[in-house]
Amino acid sequence: MRPAEIALAWLPAHTFFIVPIPSTSKLLRLQENLGVVEFCLIHEELSNINKALAVLKLQTVQIQQASGST
């Protein structure tokens, strides 16, 4: 799976009130994006993605604090 497909699968699994609306100009990408509705991330995959996002968020906060921006 491409990162975009993982993101499209993660978003509705993470929150029920946000629906992704992908855009593309390529038929192949449209088919891949639509194929995500048949794909389901398992609990372990969701957990790993959420842990990685938490690390990225922490790093972003640390960079902002170090640069003096909020």
mmCIF file of the N, C-alpha and C atoms, coordinates in Angstrom:
data_MODEL
# 
_entry.id   MODEL 
# 
loop_
_atom_site.group_PDB 
_atom_site.id 
_atom_site.type_symbol 
_atom_site.label_atom_id 
_atom_site.label_alt_id 
_atom_site.label_comp_id 
_atom_site.label_asym_id 
_atom_site.label_entity_id 
_atom_site.label_seq_id 
_atom_site.pdbx_PDB_ins_code 
_atom_site.Cartn_x 
_atom_site.Cartn_y 
_atom_site.Cartn_z 
_atom_site.occupancy 
_atom_site.B_iso_or_equiv 
_atom_site.pdbx_formal_charge 
_atom_site.auth_seq_id 
_atom_site.auth_comp_id 
_atom_site.auth_asym_id 
_atom_site.auth_atom_id 
_atom_site.pdbx_PDB_model_num 
ATOM 1   N N  . MET A 1 1  ? 0.840   -1.195 0.000   1.00 0.00 ? 1  MET A N  1 
ATOM 2   C CA . MET A 1 1  ? 0.000   0.000  0.000   1.00 0.00 ? 1  MET A CA 1 
ATOM 3   C C  . MET A 1 1  ? 0.876   1.246  0.000   1.00 0.00 ? 1  MET A C  1 
ATOM 4   N N  . ARG A 1 2  ? 0.383   2.250  -0.686  1.00 0.00 ? 2  ARG A N  1 
ATOM 5   C CA . ARG A 1 2  ? 1.054   3.546  -0.696  1.00 0.00 ? 2  ARG A CA 1 
ATOM 6   C C  . ARG A 1 2  ? 0.705   4.298  0.594   1.00 0.00 ? 2  ARG A C  1 
ATOM 7   N N  . PRO A 1 3  ? 1.569   5.230  1.018   1.00 0.00 ? 3  PRO A N  1 
ATOM 8   C CA . PRO A 1 3  ? 1.266   6.017  2.213   1.00 0.00 ? 3  PRO A CA 1 
ATOM 9   C C  . PRO A 1 3  ? -0.094  6.713  2.146   1.00 0.00 ? 3  PRO A C  1 
ATOM 10  N N  . ALA A 1 4  ? -0.462  7.193  0.976   1.00 0.00 ? 4  ALA A N  1 
ATOM 11  C CA . ALA A 1 4  ? -1.766  7.862  0.842   1.00 0.00 ? 4  ALA A CA 1 
ATOM 12  C C  . ALA A 1 4  ? -2.912  6.897  1.115   1.00 0.00 ? 4  ALA A C  1 
ATOM 13  N N  . GLU A 1 5  ? -2.769  5.657  0.677   1.00 0.00 ? 5  GLU A N  1 
ATOM 14  C CA . GLU A 1 5  ? -3.814  4.661  0.912   1.00 0.00 ? 5  GLU A CA 1 
ATOM 15  C C  . GLU A 1 5  ? -3.913  4.331  2.399   1.00 0.00 ? 5  GLU A C  1 
ATOM 16  N N  . ILE A 1 6  ? -2.762  4.244  3.060   1.00 0.00 ? 6  ILE A N  1 
ATOM 17  C CA . ILE A 1 6  ? -2.768  3.983  4.503   1.00 0.00 ? 6  ILE A CA 1 
ATOM 18  C C  . ILE A 1 6  ? -3.453  5.138  5.227   1.00 0.00 ? 6  ILE A C  1 
ATOM 19  N N  . ALA A 1 7  ? -3.149  6.361  4.816   1.00 0.00 ? 7  ALA A N  1 
ATOM 20  C CA . ALA A 1 7  ? -3.790  7.530  5.431   1.00 0.00 ? 7  ALA A CA 1 
ATOM 21  C C  . ALA A 1 7  ? -5.295  7.514  5.209   1.00 0.00 ? 7  ALA A C  1 
ATOM 22  N N  . LEU A 1 8  ? -5.717  7.142  4.011   1.00 0.00 ? 8  LEU A N  1 
ATOM 23  C CA . LEU A 1 8  ? -7.152  7.075  3.718   1.00 0.00 ? 8  LEU A CA 1 
ATOM 24  C C  . LEU A 1 8  ? -7.838  5.995  4.544   1.00 0.00 ? 8  LEU A C  1 
ATOM 25  N N  . ALA A 1 9  ? -7.135  4.916  4.852   1.00 0.00 ? 9  ALA A N  1 
ATOM 26  C CA . ALA A 1 9  ? -7.702  3.852  5.684   1.00 0.00 ? 9  ALA A CA 1 
ATOM 27  C C  . ALA A 1 9  ? -7.654  4.228  7.164   1.00 0.00 ? 9  ALA A C  1 
ATOM 28  N N  . TRP A 1 10 ? -6.619  4.972  7.575   1.00 0.00 ? 10 TRP A N  1 
ATOM 29  C CA . TRP A 1 10 ? -6.443  5.329  8.985   1.00 0.00 ? 10 TRP A CA 1 
ATOM 30  C C  . TRP A 1 10 ? -7.461  6.373  9.431   1.00 0.00 ? 10 TRP A C  1 
ATOM 31  N N  . LEU A 1 11 ? -7.721  7.349  8.587   1.00 0.00 ? 11 LEU A N  1 
ATOM 32  C CA . LEU A 1 11 ? -8.566  8.471  8.997   1.00 0.00 ? 11 LEU A CA 1 
ATOM 33  C C  . LEU A 1 11 ? -9.938  8.049  9.515   1.00 0.00 ? 11 LEU A C  1 
ATOM 34  N N  . PRO A 1 12 ? -10.719 7.264  8.771   1.00 0.00 ? 12 PRO A N  1 
ATOM 35  C CA . PRO A 1 12 ? -12.032 6.875  9.312   1.00 0.00 ? 12 PRO A CA 1 
ATOM 36  C C  . PRO A 1 12 ? -11.925 5.923  10.504  1.00 0.00 ? 12 PRO A C  1 
ATOM 37  N N  . ALA A 1 13 ? -10.822 5.182  10.601  1.00 0.00 ? 13 ALA A N  1 
ATOM 38  C CA . ALA A 1 13 ? -10.638 4.298  11.756  1.00 0.00 ? 13 ALA A CA 1 
ATOM 39  C C  . ALA A 1 13 ? -10.279 5.100  12.998  1.00 0.00 ? 13 ALA A C  1 
ATOM 40  N N  . HIS A 1 14 ? -9.670  6.261  12.796  1.00 0.00 ? 14 HIS A N  1 
ATOM 41  C CA . HIS A 1 14 ? -9.223  7.098  13.909  1.00 0.00 ? 14 HIS A CA 1 
ATOM 42  C C  . HIS A 1 14 ? -10.350 7.976  14.449  1.00 0.00 ? 14 HIS A C  1 
ATOM 43  N N  . THR A 1 15 ? -11.174 8.484  13.575  1.00 0.00 ? 15 THR A N  1 
ATOM 44  C CA . THR A 1 15 ? -12.263 9.356  13.985  1.00 0.00 ? 15 THR A CA 1 
ATOM 45  C C  . THR A 1 15 ? -13.458 9.150  13.063  1.00 0.00 ? 15 THR A C  1 
ATOM 46  N N  . PHE A 1 16 ? -14.625 9.036  13.631  1.00 0.00 ? 16 PHE A N  1 
ATOM 47  C CA . PHE A 1 16 ? -15.809 8.696  12.837  1.00 0.00 ? 16 PHE A CA 1 
ATOM 48  C C  . PHE A 1 16 ? -16.450 9.898  12.148  1.00 0.00 ? 16 PHE A C  1 
ATOM 49  N N  . PHE A 1 17 ? -16.083 11.111 12.513  1.00 0.00 ? 17 PHE A N  1 
ATOM 50  C CA . PHE A 1 17 ? -16.779 12.269 11.967  1.00 0.00 ? 17 PHE A CA 1 
ATOM 51  C C  . PHE A 1 17 ? -15.996 13.000 10.876  1.00 0.00 ? 17 PHE A C  1 
ATOM 52  N N  . ILE A 1 18 ? -14.875 12.437 10.449  1.00 0.00 ? 18 ILE A N  1 
ATOM 53  C CA . ILE A 1 18 ? -14.125 13.005 9.335   1.00 0.00 ? 18 ILE A CA 1 
ATOM 54  C C  . ILE A 1 18 ? -14.106 11.990 8.206   1.00 0.00 ? 18 ILE A C  1 
ATOM 55  N N  . VAL A 1 19 ? -14.500 12.430 7.034   1.00 0.00 ? 19 VAL A N  1 
ATOM 56  C CA . VAL A 1 19 ? -14.518 11.556 5.863   1.00 0.00 ? 19 VAL A CA 1 
ATOM 57  C C  . VAL A 1 19 ? -13.529 12.111 4.847   1.00 0.00 ? 19 VAL A C  1 
ATOM 58  N N  . PRO A 1 20 ? -12.530 11.325 4.459   1.00 0.00 ? 20 PRO A N  1 
ATOM 59  C CA . PRO A 1 20 ? -11.571 11.820 3.471   1.00 0.00 ? 20 PRO A CA 1 
ATOM 60  C C  . PRO A 1 20 ? -12.220 11.965 2.092   1.00 0.00 ? 20 PRO A C  1 
ATOM 61  N N  . ILE A 1 21 ? -11.840 13.011 1.391   1.00 0.00 ? 21 ILE A N  1 
ATOM 62  C CA . ILE A 1 21 ? -12.310 13.221 0.021   1.00 0.00 ? 21 ILE A CA 1 
ATOM 63  C C  . ILE A 1 21 ? -11.059 13.378 -0.844  1.00 0.00 ? 21 ILE A C  1 
ATOM 64  N N  . PRO A 1 22 ? -10.516 12.256 -1.306  1.00 0.00 ? 22 PRO A N  1 
ATOM 65  C CA . PRO A 1 22 ? -9.278  12.330 -2.091  1.00 0.00 ? 22 PRO A CA 1 
ATOM 66  C C  . PRO A 1 22 ? -9.523  12.897 -3.484  1.00 0.00 ? 22 PRO A C  1 
ATOM 67  N N  . SER A 1 23 ? -8.494  13.498 -4.017  1.00 0.00 ? 23 SER A N  1 
ATOM 68  C CA . SER A 1 23 ? -8.568  14.059 -5.362  1.00 0.00 ? 23 SER A CA 1 
ATOM 69  C C  . SER A 1 23 ? -7.389  13.545 -6.172  1.00 0.00 ? 23 SER A C  1 
ATOM 70  N N  . THR A 1 24 ? -7.611  13.299 -7.441  1.00 0.00 ? 24 THR A N  1 
ATOM 71  C CA . THR A 1 24 ? -6.542  12.840 -8.316  1.00 0.00 ? 24 THR A CA 1 
ATOM 72  C C  . THR A 1 24 ? -6.898  13.124 -9.765  1.00 0.00 ? 24 THR A C  1 
ATOM 73  N N  . SER A 1 25 ? -5.879  13.184 -10.586 1.00 0.00 ? 25 SER A N  1 
ATOM 74  C CA . SER A 1 25 ? -6.104  13.342 -12.025 1.00 0.00 ? 25 SER A CA 1 
ATOM 75  C C  . SER A 1 25 ? -5.737  12.065 -12.779 1.00 0.00 ? 25 SER A C  1 
ATOM 76  N N  . LYS A 1 26 ? -5.332  11.038 -12.029 1.00 0.00 ? 26 LYS A N  1 
ATOM 77  C CA . LYS A 1 26 ? -4.918  9.778  -12.645 1.00 0.00 ? 26 LYS A CA 1 
ATOM 78  C C  . LYS A 1 26 ? -5.910  8.669  -12.303 1.00 0.00 ? 26 LYS A C  1 
ATOM 79  N N  . LEU A 1 27 ? -6.349  7.945  -13.309 1.00 0.00 ? 27 LEU A N  1 
ATOM 80  C CA . LEU A 1 27 ? -7.319  6.872  -13.121 1.00 0.00 ? 27 LEU A CA 1 
ATOM 81  C C  . LEU A 1 27 ? -6.786  5.801  -12.173 1.00 0.00 ? 27 LEU A C  1 
ATOM 82  N N  . LEU A 1 28 ? -5.513  5.440  -12.299 1.00 0.00 ? 28 LEU A N  1 
ATOM 83  C CA . LEU A 1 28 ? -4.929  4.415  -11.432 1.00 0.00 ? 28 LEU A CA 1 
ATOM 84  C C  . LEU A 1 28 ? -5.018  4.826  -9.969  1.00 0.00 ? 28 LEU A C  1 
ATOM 85  N N  . ARG A 1 29 ? -4.698  6.078  -9.670  1.00 0.00 ? 29 ARG A N  1 
ATOM 86  C CA . ARG A 1 29 ? -4.767  6.557  -8.279  1.00 0.00 ? 29 ARG A CA 1 
ATOM 87  C C  . ARG A 1 29 ? -6.209  6.553  -7.774  1.00 0.00 ? 29 ARG A C  1 
ATOM 88  N N  . LEU A 1 30 ? -7.158  6.904  -8.631  1.00 0.00 ? 30 LEU A N  1 
ATOM 89  C CA . LEU A 1 30 ? -8.568  6.868  -8.248  1.00 0.00 ? 30 LEU A CA 1 
ATOM 90  C C  . LEU A 1 30 ? -8.975  5.448  -7.881  1.00 0.00 ? 30 LEU A C  1 
ATOM 91  N N  . GLN A 1 31 ? -8.561  4.482  -8.694  1.00 0.00 ? 31 GLN A N  1 
ATOM 92  C CA . GLN A 1 31 ? -8.882  3.082  -8.412  1.00 0.00 ? 31 GLN A CA 1 
ATOM 93  C C  . GLN A 1 31 ? -8.248  2.639  -7.100  1.00 0.00 ? 31 GLN A C  1 
ATOM 94  N N  . GLU A 1 32 ? -6.995  3.052  -6.853  1.00 0.00 ? 32 GLU A N  1 
ATOM 95  C CA . GLU A 1 32 ? -6.329  2.712  -5.595  1.00 0.00 ? 32 GLU A CA 1 
ATOM 96  C C  . GLU A 1 32 ? -7.063  3.347  -4.417  1.00 0.00 ? 32 GLU A C  1 
ATOM 97  N N  . ASN A 1 33 ? -7.422  4.624  -4.554  1.00 0.00 ? 33 ASN A N  1 
ATOM 98  C CA . ASN A 1 33 ? -8.120  5.322  -3.472  1.00 0.00 ? 33 ASN A CA 1 
ATOM 99  C C  . ASN A 1 33 ? -9.467  4.676  -3.166  1.00 0.00 ? 33 ASN A C  1 
ATOM 100 N N  . LEU A 1 34 ? -10.196 4.301  -4.200  1.00 0.00 ? 34 LEU A N  1 
ATOM 101 C CA . LEU A 1 34 ? -11.491 3.651  -3.991  1.00 0.00 ? 34 LEU A CA 1 
ATOM 102 C C  . LEU A 1 34 ? -11.327 2.257  -3.396  1.00 0.00 ? 34 LEU A C  1 
ATOM 103 N N  . GLY A 1 35 ? -10.221 1.598  -3.695  1.00 0.00 ? 35 GLY A N  1 
ATOM 104 C CA . GLY A 1 35 ? -9.957  0.270  -3.155  1.00 0.00 ? 35 GLY A CA 1 
ATOM 105 C C  . GLY A 1 35 ? -9.767  0.265  -1.647  1.00 0.00 ? 35 GLY A C  1 
ATOM 106 N N  . VAL A 1 36 ? -9.480  1.423  -1.086  1.00 0.00 ? 36 VAL A N  1 
ATOM 107 C CA . VAL A 1 36 ? -9.257  1.522  0.355   1.00 0.00 ? 36 VAL A CA 1 
ATOM 108 C C  . VAL A 1 36 ? -10.511 1.167  1.146   1.00 0.00 ? 36 VAL A C  1 
ATOM 109 N N  . VAL A 1 37 ? -11.690 1.373  0.579   1.00 0.00 ? 37 VAL A N  1 
ATOM 110 C CA . VAL A 1 37 ? -12.920 1.066  1.310   1.00 0.00 ? 37 VAL A CA 1 
ATOM 111 C C  . VAL A 1 37 ? -13.036 -0.429 1.611   1.00 0.00 ? 37 VAL A C  1 
ATOM 112 N N  . GLU A 1 38 ? -12.310 -1.252 0.886   1.00 0.00 ? 38 GLU A N  1 
ATOM 113 C CA . GLU A 1 38 ? -12.320 -2.693 1.128   1.00 0.00 ? 38 GLU A CA 1 
ATOM 114 C C  . GLU A 1 38 ? -11.190 -3.122 2.055   1.00 0.00 ? 38 GLU A C  1 
ATOM 115 N N  . PHE A 1 39 ? -10.412 -2.166 2.520   1.00 0.00 ? 39 PHE A N  1 
ATOM 116 C CA . PHE A 1 39 ? -9.241  -2.447 3.342   1.00 0.00 ? 39 PHE A CA 1 
ATOM 117 C C  . PHE A 1 39 ? -9.512  -2.002 4.774   1.00 0.00 ? 39 PHE A C  1 
ATOM 118 N N  . CYS A 1 40 ? -9.087  -2.785 5.724   1.00 0.00 ? 40 CYS A N  1 
ATOM 119 C CA . CYS A 1 40 ? -9.291  -2.449 7.134   1.00 0.00 ? 40 CYS A CA 1 
ATOM 120 C C  . CYS A 1 40 ? -7.977  -2.635 7.883   1.00 0.00 ? 40 CYS A C  1 
ATOM 121 N N  . LEU A 1 41 ? -7.558  -1.598 8.579   1.00 0.00 ? 41 LEU A N  1 
ATOM 122 C CA . LEU A 1 41 ? -6.360  -1.705 9.403   1.00 0.00 ? 41 LEU A CA 1 
ATOM 123 C C  . LEU A 1 41 ? -6.701  -2.469 10.674  1.00 0.00 ? 41 LEU A C  1 
ATOM 124 N N  . ILE A 1 42 ? -5.826  -3.389 11.072  1.00 0.00 ? 42 ILE A N  1 
ATOM 125 C CA . ILE A 1 42 ? -6.047  -4.128 12.313  1.00 0.00 ? 42 ILE A CA 1 
ATOM 126 C C  . ILE A 1 42 ? -5.584  -3.275 13.488  1.00 0.00 ? 42 ILE A C  1 
ATOM 127 N N  . HIS A 1 43 ? -5.967  -3.677 14.684  1.00 0.00 ? 43 HIS A N  1 
ATOM 128 C CA . HIS A 1 43 ? -5.668  -2.909 15.896  1.00 0.00 ? 43 HIS A CA 1 
ATOM 129 C C  . HIS A 1 43 ? -4.172  -2.632 16.031  1.00 0.00 ? 43 HIS A C  1 
ATOM 130 N N  . GLU A 1 44 ? -3.348  -3.622 15.784  1.00 0.00 ? 44 GLU A N  1 
ATOM 131 C CA . GLU A 1 44 ? -1.895  -3.454 15.924  1.00 0.00 ? 44 GLU A CA 1 
ATOM 132 C C  . GLU A 1 44 ? -1.361  -2.402 14.943  1.00 0.00 ? 44 GLU A C  1 
ATOM 133 N N  . GLU A 1 45 ? -1.870  -2.407 13.717  1.00 0.00 ? 45 GLU A N  1 
ATOM 134 C CA . GLU A 1 45 ? -1.441  -1.417 12.722  1.00 0.00 ? 45 GLU A CA 1 
ATOM 135 C C  . GLU A 1 45 ? -1.868  -0.011 13.139  1.00 0.00 ? 45 GLU A C  1 
ATOM 136 N N  . LEU A 1 46 ? -3.102  0.120  13.610  1.00 0.00 ? 46 LEU A N  1 
ATOM 137 C CA . LEU A 1 46 ? -3.583  1.422  14.082  1.00 0.00 ? 46 LEU A CA 1 
ATOM 138 C C  . LEU A 1 46 ? -2.744  1.916  15.252  1.00 0.00 ? 46 LEU A C  1 
ATOM 139 N N  . SER A 1 47 ? -2.423  1.014  16.157  1.00 0.00 ? 47 SER A N  1 
ATOM 140 C CA . SER A 1 47 ? -1.609  1.364  17.314  1.00 0.00 ? 47 SER A CA 1 
ATOM 141 C C  . SER A 1 47 ? -0.222  1.837  16.887  1.00 0.00 ? 47 SER A C  1 
ATOM 142 N N  . ASN A 1 48 ? 0.392   1.136  15.949  1.00 0.00 ? 48 ASN A N  1 
ATOM 143 C CA . ASN A 1 48 ? 1.720   1.526  15.463  1.00 0.00 ? 48 ASN A CA 1 
ATOM 144 C C  . ASN A 1 48 ? 1.690   2.890  14.781  1.00 0.00 ? 48 ASN A C  1 
ATOM 145 N N  . ILE A 1 49 ? 0.671   3.143  13.989  1.00 0.00 ? 49 ILE A N  1 
ATOM 146 C CA . ILE A 1 49 ? 0.538   4.438  13.320  1.00 0.00 ? 49 ILE A CA 1 
ATOM 147 C C  . ILE A 1 49 ? 0.356   5.541  14.355  1.00 0.00 ? 49 ILE A C  1 
ATOM 148 N N  . ASN A 1 50 ? -0.500  5.318  15.343  1.00 0.00 ? 50 ASN A N  1 
ATOM 149 C CA . ASN A 1 50 ? -0.745  6.327  16.376  1.00 0.00 ? 50 ASN A CA 1 
ATOM 150 C C  . ASN A 1 50 ? 0.506   6.607  17.198  1.00 0.00 ? 50 ASN A C  1 
ATOM 151 N N  . LYS A 1 51 ? 1.299   5.576  17.493  1.00 0.00 ? 51 LYS A N  1 
ATOM 152 C CA . LYS A 1 51 ? 2.563   5.776  18.222  1.00 0.00 ? 51 LYS A CA 1 
ATOM 153 C C  . LYS A 1 51 ? 3.530   6.616  17.398  1.00 0.00 ? 51 LYS A C  1 
ATOM 154 N N  . ALA A 1 52 ? 3.634   6.321  16.107  1.00 0.00 ? 52 ALA A N  1 
ATOM 155 C CA . ALA A 1 52 ? 4.525   7.087  15.230  1.00 0.00 ? 52 ALA A CA 1 
ATOM 156 C C  . ALA A 1 52 ? 4.073   8.542  15.142  1.00 0.00 ? 52 ALA A C  1 
ATOM 157 N N  . LEU A 1 53 ? 2.776   8.773  15.059  1.00 0.00 ? 53 LEU A N  1 
ATOM 158 C CA . LEU A 1 53 ? 2.250   10.137 15.001  1.00 0.00 ? 53 LEU A CA 1 
ATOM 159 C C  . LEU A 1 53 ? 2.512   10.886 16.302  1.00 0.00 ? 53 LEU A C  1 
ATOM 160 N N  . ALA A 1 54 ? 2.436   10.191 17.427  1.00 0.00 ? 54 ALA A N  1 
ATOM 161 C CA . ALA A 1 54 ? 2.708   10.826 18.718  1.00 0.00 ? 54 ALA A CA 1 
ATOM 162 C C  . ALA A 1 54 ? 4.164   11.281 18.791  1.00 0.00 ? 54 ALA A C  1 
ATOM 163 N N  . VAL A 1 55 ? 5.076   10.470 18.282  1.00 0.00 ? 55 VAL A N  1 
ATOM 164 C CA . VAL A 1 55 ? 6.494   10.840 18.262  1.00 0.00 ? 55 VAL A CA 1 
ATOM 165 C C  . VAL A 1 55 ? 6.701   12.065 17.371  1.00 0.00 ? 55 VAL A C  1 
ATOM 166 N N  . LEU A 1 56 ? 6.069   12.075 16.206  1.00 0.00 ? 56 LEU A N  1 
ATOM 167 C CA . LEU A 1 56 ? 6.190   13.224 15.304  1.00 0.00 ? 56 LEU A CA 1 
ATOM 168 C C  . LEU A 1 56 ? 5.635   14.493 15.944  1.00 0.00 ? 56 LEU A C  1 
ATOM 169 N N  . LYS A 1 57 ? 4.519   14.363 16.648  1.00 0.00 ? 57 LYS A N  1 
ATOM 170 C CA . LYS A 1 57 ? 3.916   15.524 17.308  1.00 0.00 ? 57 LYS A CA 1 
ATOM 171 C C  . LYS A 1 57 ? 4.855   16.057 18.387  1.00 0.00 ? 57 LYS A C  1 
ATOM 172 N N  . LEU A 1 58 ? 5.447   15.157 19.174  1.00 0.00 ? 58 LEU A N  1 
ATOM 173 C CA . LEU A 1 58 ? 6.380   15.559 20.220  1.00 0.00 ? 58 LEU A CA 1 
ATOM 174 C C  . LEU A 1 58 ? 7.586   16.265 19.608  1.00 0.00 ? 58 LEU A C  1 
ATOM 175 N N  . GLN A 1 59 ? 8.125   15.721 18.527  1.00 0.00 ? 59 GLN A N  1 
ATOM 176 C CA . GLN A 1 59 ? 9.273   16.343 17.868  1.00 0.00 ? 59 GLN A CA 1 
ATOM 177 C C  . GLN A 1 59 ? 8.909   17.720 17.330  1.00 0.00 ? 59 GLN A C  1 
ATOM 178 N N  . THR A 1 60 ? 7.715   17.866 16.794  1.00 0.00 ? 60 THR A N  1 
ATOM 179 C CA . THR A 1 60 ? 7.266   19.159 16.276  1.00 0.00 ? 60 THR A CA 1 
ATOM 180 C C  . THR A 1 60 ? 7.181   20.183 17.398  1.00 0.00 ? 60 THR A C  1 
ATOM 181 N N  . VAL A 1 61 ? 6.630   19.781 18.531  1.00 0.00 ? 61 VAL A N  1 
ATOM 182 C CA . VAL A 1 61 ? 6.523   20.679 19.687  1.00 0.00 ? 61 VAL A CA 1 
ATOM 183 C C  . VAL A 1 61 ? 7.911   21.076 20.163  1.00 0.00 ? 61 VAL A C  1 
ATOM 184 N N  . GLN A 1 62 ? 8.833   20.122 20.235  1.00 0.00 ? 62 GLN A N  1 
ATOM 185 C CA . GLN A 1 62 ? 10.193  20.421 20.685  1.00 0.00 ? 62 GLN A CA 1 
ATOM 186 C C  . GLN A 1 62 ? 10.887  21.396 19.737  1.00 0.00 ? 62 GLN A C  1 
ATOM 187 N N  . ILE A 1 63 ? 10.694  21.227 18.446  1.00 0.00 ? 63 ILE A N  1 
ATOM 188 C CA . ILE A 1 63 ? 11.291  22.133 17.460  1.00 0.00 ? 63 ILE A CA 1 
ATOM 189 C C  . ILE A 1 63 ? 10.693  23.528 17.609  1.00 0.00 ? 63 ILE A C  1 
ATOM 190 N N  . GLN A 1 64 ? 9.379   23.598 17.798  1.00 0.00 ? 64 GLN A N  1 
ATOM 191 C CA . GLN A 1 64 ? 8.724   24.895 17.970  1.00 0.00 ? 64 GLN A CA 1 
ATOM 192 C C  . GLN A 1 64 ? 9.228   25.591 19.225  1.00 0.00 ? 64 GLN A C  1 
ATOM 193 N N  . GLN A 1 65 ? 9.390   24.845 20.307  1.00 0.00 ? 65 GLN A N  1 
ATOM 194 C CA . GLN A 1 65 ? 9.871   25.428 21.556  1.00 0.00 ? 65 GLN A CA 1 
ATOM 195 C C  . GLN A 1 65 ? 11.312  25.916 21.404  1.00 0.00 ? 65 GLN A C  1 
ATOM 196 N N  . ALA A 1 66 ? 12.131  25.142 20.714  1.00 0.00 ? 66 ALA A N  1 
ATOM 197 C CA . ALA A 1 66 ? 13.526  25.517 20.526  1.00 0.00 ? 66 ALA A CA 1 
ATOM 198 C C  . ALA A 1 66 ? 13.666  26.759 19.646  1.00 0.00 ? 66 ALA A C  1 
ATOM 199 N N  . SER A 1 67 ? 12.750  26.919 18.707  1.00 0.00 ? 67 SER A N  1 
ATOM 200 C CA . SER A 1 67 ? 12.830  28.072 17.797  1.00 0.00 ? 67 SER A CA 1 
ATOM 201 C C  . SER A 1 67 ? 12.086  29.290 18.341  1.00 0.00 ? 67 SER A C  1 
ATOM 202 N N  . GLY A 1 68 ? 11.366  29.104 19.437  1.00 0.00 ? 68 GLY A N  1 
ATOM 203 C CA . GLY A 1 68 ? 10.634  30.208 20.035  1.00 0.00 ? 68 GLY A CA 1 
ATOM 204 C C  . GLY A 1 68 ? 9.270   30.454 19.437  1.00 0.00 ? 68 GLY A C  1 
ATOM 205 N N  . SER A 1 69 ? 8.839   29.591 18.519  1.00 0.00 ? 69 SER A N  1 
ATOM 206 C CA . SER A 1 69 ? 7.497   29.743 17.946  1.00 0.00 ? 69 SER A CA 1 
ATOM 207 C C  . SER A 1 69 ? 6.522   28.834 18.668  1.00 0.00 ? 69 SER A C  1 
ATOM 208 N N  . THR A 1 70 ? 5.231   29.141 18.563  1.00 0.00 ? 70 THR A N  1 
ATOM 209 C CA . THR A 1 70 ? 4.230   28.317 19.250  1.00 0.00 ? 70 THR A CA 1 
ATOM 210 C C  . THR A 1 70 ? 3.272   27.693 18.299  1.00 0.00 ? 70 THR A C  1 
# 
